[in-house]
Amino acid sequence: MASVFLFSCWYTKDYKHMDTNNMQEKIREIRKEFFAFRNGIVADNLRRAGDPHSMIMGCLLVDIRDITTRVRNDIDDAKQLEAIAQELWNDTNSRECRLAAPMLYPAESMTLELASTWCDTVETVEIADNLCHKLLRHMKDAPSLMSLLITQESALVKYTGYRLLLNLLLLGKVKPNTTLRDIVEDEAIRPLPPLKTLLRDILEELSVPD
């Protein structure tokens, strides 16, 4: 992360400059907002369902979206947002940090290499779905990333790839074709646990005439 911090001294409309200390202060403010929007019922349900995070506030996605929207409105420099988002993503113990990071990271700045690294650490279906919807589907290299992810052995990495494929099909960024249909059909013969319903949805999209 040291290399990231080197680029975090930038001017914004609300911060004369954001060094490492100021970035950490901003992250503390974000965490305080997570606490303010905590939902014990949701948190308990997630724990009972097996959510692996040790820190679960139970914030609704709409509340996390509102929090990150305020941050983006305060900070208009992409490098600062990248640094904050990366720091949040690095906190693998916090559900809310992992959900907020893709909402903050500028899609135009996300590289194929970094996106692949993020995907390698996806820990739940919820994190994968949010990552694809809020960030990965907007990347210019999204089709290439999808092609890479669906070949991986990890069930959750593979799930992320196929979730991204569904997003891209719905956006028209990937067109149905016979080769793609064959790949998905082969995967659907003996699908890994998270994939069964997702693959069915993808096959429905692939069956739509061009």
C-alpha positions as CSV (number, residue, x, y, z in Angstrom):
1,M,0.0,0.0,0.0
2,A,3.0,2.4,0.3
3,S,3.0,3.0,-3.4
4,V,-0.7,3.9,-3.2
5,F,-0.1,6.4,-0.4
6,L,2.6,8.2,-2.4
7,F,-0.1,9.3,-4.8
8,S,-2.6,10.4,-2.1
9,C,-1.5,14.1,-1.7
10,W,-4.0,15.8,-3.9
11,Y,-6.2,18.8,-3.7
12,T,-10.0,18.5,-3.4
13,K,-12.8,21.0,-2.8
14,D,-13.1,20.0,0.8
15,Y,-9.5,18.9,1.6
16,K,-6.5,21.1,1.0
17,H,-4.6,18.0,0.8
18,M,-5.0,14.3,1.5
19,D,-1.9,12.7,3.0
20,T,-2.0,9.3,4.6
21,N,-3.3,10.7,7.9
22,N,-6.2,12.5,6.2
23,M,-7.1,9.4,4.2
24,Q,-7.3,7.4,7.4
25,E,-9.4,10.1,8.9
26,K,-11.8,9.9,6.0
27,I,-12.0,6.1,6.3
28,R,-12.8,6.5,10.0
29,E,-15.6,8.8,9.1
30,I,-16.9,6.2,6.7
31,R,-16.8,3.5,9.4
32,K,-18.7,5.8,11.7
33,E,-21.4,6.1,9.1
34,F,-21.6,2.3,8.8
35,F,-22.1,2.2,12.6
36,A,-24.8,4.9,12.4
37,F,-26.7,2.8,9.8
38,R,-26.2,-0.6,11.5
39,N,-29.1,-3.0,11.5
40,G,-28.9,-5.7,14.2
41,I,-31.6,-7.9,12.6
42,V,-29.9,-8.0,9.2
43,A,-26.5,-8.6,10.9
44,D,-27.9,-11.5,12.9
45,N,-29.5,-13.0,9.8
46,L,-26.2,-12.8,7.9
47,R,-24.3,-14.4,10.7
48,R,-26.8,-17.3,10.9
49,A,-26.6,-17.7,7.2
50,G,-22.8,-18.2,7.5
51,D,-21.4,-14.8,6.5
52,P,-17.7,-15.1,7.2
53,H,-16.9,-11.5,8.2
54,S,-16.0,-10.8,11.8
55,M,-17.4,-7.3,11.5
56,I,-20.9,-7.1,10.3
57,M,-23.0,-3.9,10.8
58,G,-25.9,-5.2,8.8
59,C,-26.1,-2.0,6.7
60,L,-28.4,-2.1,3.7
61,L,-26.9,-1.7,0.3
62,V,-28.9,1.4,-0.3
63,D,-27.4,3.0,2.8
64,I,-23.9,2.0,1.8
65,R,-24.6,3.5,-1.6
66,D,-25.7,6.8,0.0
67,I,-22.6,6.9,2.2
68,T,-20.3,6.3,-0.8
69,T,-22.2,8.8,-2.9
70,R,-21.5,11.5,-0.3
71,V,-17.8,10.6,-0.3
72,R,-17.6,10.8,-4.1
73,N,-19.3,14.2,-4.0
74,D,-16.7,15.4,-1.5
75,I,-13.7,14.0,-3.3
76,D,-13.4,14.6,-7.1
77,D,-9.9,13.3,-7.6
78,A,-9.7,9.8,-8.9
79,K,-6.4,9.0,-7.2
80,Q,-7.8,9.8,-3.8
81,L,-10.9,7.6,-4.4
82,E,-8.6,4.8,-5.6
83,A,-6.6,5.0,-2.4
84,I,-9.6,5.1,-0.1
85,A,-11.4,2.3,-2.0
86,Q,-8.3,0.1,-1.9
87,E,-7.9,0.6,1.8
88,L,-11.5,-0.4,2.4
89,W,-11.2,-3.4,0.1
90,N,-8.1,-4.6,2.0
91,D,-10.2,-4.9,5.2
92,T,-11.4,-8.4,4.6
93,N,-13.0,-8.6,8.1
94,S,-15.6,-6.0,7.4
95,R,-18.6,-6.7,5.2
96,E,-19.5,-3.0,4.8
97,C,-15.9,-2.0,3.8
98,R,-15.9,-4.8,1.2
99,L,-19.2,-3.6,-0.2
100,A,-18.3,0.1,-0.2
101,A,-15.0,-0.3,-2.0
102,P,-16.4,-1.1,-5.4
103,M,-18.8,1.8,-5.1
104,L,-15.9,4.2,-4.7
105,Y,-13.2,2.9,-7.0
106,P,-13.4,4.7,-10.4
107,A,-14.2,2.2,-13.1
108,E,-12.1,4.0,-15.6
109,S,-9.0,3.6,-13.4
110,M,-9.5,-0.1,-12.6
111,T,-7.0,-2.2,-14.5
112,L,-7.4,-5.8,-15.6
113,E,-4.6,-6.9,-13.3
114,L,-6.0,-5.2,-10.2
115,A,-9.5,-6.4,-10.9
116,S,-8.3,-9.9,-11.2
117,T,-6.5,-9.5,-7.8
118,W,-9.6,-8.2,-6.2
119,C,-11.7,-11.1,-7.6
120,D,-9.2,-13.6,-6.2
121,T,-10.2,-12.5,-2.7
122,V,-14.0,-12.5,-3.1
123,E,-15.4,-14.3,0.0
124,T,-19.2,-14.4,-0.5
125,V,-21.8,-14.3,-3.3
126,E,-23.0,-10.9,-2.0
127,I,-19.5,-9.4,-2.3
128,A,-19.2,-10.9,-5.8
129,D,-22.6,-9.6,-7.0
130,N,-21.9,-6.1,-5.7
131,L,-18.4,-6.1,-7.1
132,C,-19.7,-7.0,-10.6
133,H,-22.7,-4.6,-10.5
134,K,-21.0,-1.6,-9.0
135,L,-17.6,-1.7,-10.6
136,L,-16.5,-4.6,-12.9
137,R,-19.3,-4.3,-15.5
138,H,-18.3,-0.7,-16.2
139,M,-14.6,-1.5,-16.9
140,K,-13.4,-1.2,-20.5
141,D,-11.7,-4.6,-20.1
142,A,-14.7,-6.3,-18.5
143,P,-15.1,-8.9,-21.3
144,S,-11.5,-9.9,-21.0
145,L,-11.8,-10.1,-17.2
146,M,-14.9,-12.3,-17.5
147,S,-13.1,-14.7,-19.9
148,L,-10.3,-15.0,-17.4
149,L,-12.4,-15.5,-14.3
150,I,-14.7,-18.3,-15.7
151,T,-11.7,-20.5,-16.3
152,Q,-10.5,-20.4,-12.6
153,E,-10.9,-23.3,-10.2
154,S,-12.1,-21.4,-7.2
155,A,-15.9,-21.6,-6.9
156,L,-16.4,-18.0,-5.9
157,V,-13.9,-16.6,-8.5
158,K,-15.7,-18.6,-11.2
159,Y,-19.0,-17.4,-9.8
160,T,-17.8,-13.8,-10.1
161,G,-16.8,-14.4,-13.7
162,Y,-20.2,-15.8,-14.6
163,R,-22.0,-13.1,-12.7
164,L,-20.0,-10.5,-14.7
165,L,-21.0,-12.4,-17.9
166,L,-24.7,-12.0,-17.0
167,N,-24.2,-8.3,-16.4
168,L,-22.4,-7.9,-19.7
169,L,-25.1,-9.8,-21.6
170,L,-27.8,-7.6,-20.1
171,L,-25.8,-4.5,-21.0
172,G,-25.2,-5.7,-24.5
173,K,-21.4,-5.6,-24.0
174,V,-21.2,-9.3,-24.8
175,K,-23.3,-10.8,-27.6
176,P,-24.8,-14.3,-27.4
177,N,-22.9,-16.8,-29.5
178,T,-22.6,-20.5,-30.0
179,T,-19.1,-20.8,-28.4
180,L,-20.2,-19.0,-25.3
181,R,-23.4,-21.0,-25.0
182,D,-21.4,-24.3,-25.3
183,I,-19.0,-23.1,-22.5
184,V,-22.0,-22.3,-20.2
185,E,-23.8,-25.5,-21.0
186,D,-20.7,-27.6,-20.2
187,E,-20.4,-25.7,-16.9
188,A,-24.0,-26.4,-16.1
189,I,-23.7,-30.2,-16.3
190,R,-22.1,-30.4,-12.9
191,P,-22.2,-26.9,-11.5
192,L,-20.3,-25.8,-8.4
193,P,-22.7,-25.0,-5.5
194,P,-23.0,-21.2,-6.1
195,L,-23.5,-21.5,-9.8
196,K,-26.6,-23.5,-10.5
197,T,-29.2,-20.7,-10.6
198,L,-26.8,-18.2,-12.1
199,L,-26.0,-20.5,-15.0
200,R,-29.6,-21.0,-15.7
201,D,-30.2,-17.3,-15.9
202,I,-27.3,-16.9,-18.3
203,L,-28.5,-19.7,-20.6
204,E,-31.9,-17.9,-20.8
205,E,-30.1,-14.7,-21.9
206,L,-28.0,-16.7,-24.4
207,S,-31.1,-18.3,-25.9
208,V,-32.4,-14.8,-26.9
209,P,-32.1,-14.4,-30.7
210,D,-29.4,-11.9,-31.8
